Amino acid sequence: MNLGQLAMLLRAKYLVDVVGHTKVTGLPFTAEELQGVLTDVIGGLEA
């Protein structure tokens, strides 16, 4: 599920706004990468 399929499922089932983050390199997300994305998203919500 790397082309936004999970975001689409969450939007359809729970009717919530989802911020997608895709990665198409054949490698899993690293903890540091996810931490950076989450920090950016939370920082954007607080501003």
Secondary structure, DSSP 8 states (H G I E B T S, - for coil): --SSHHHHHHHHHH----------SSS---HHHHHHHHHHHHHHHH-
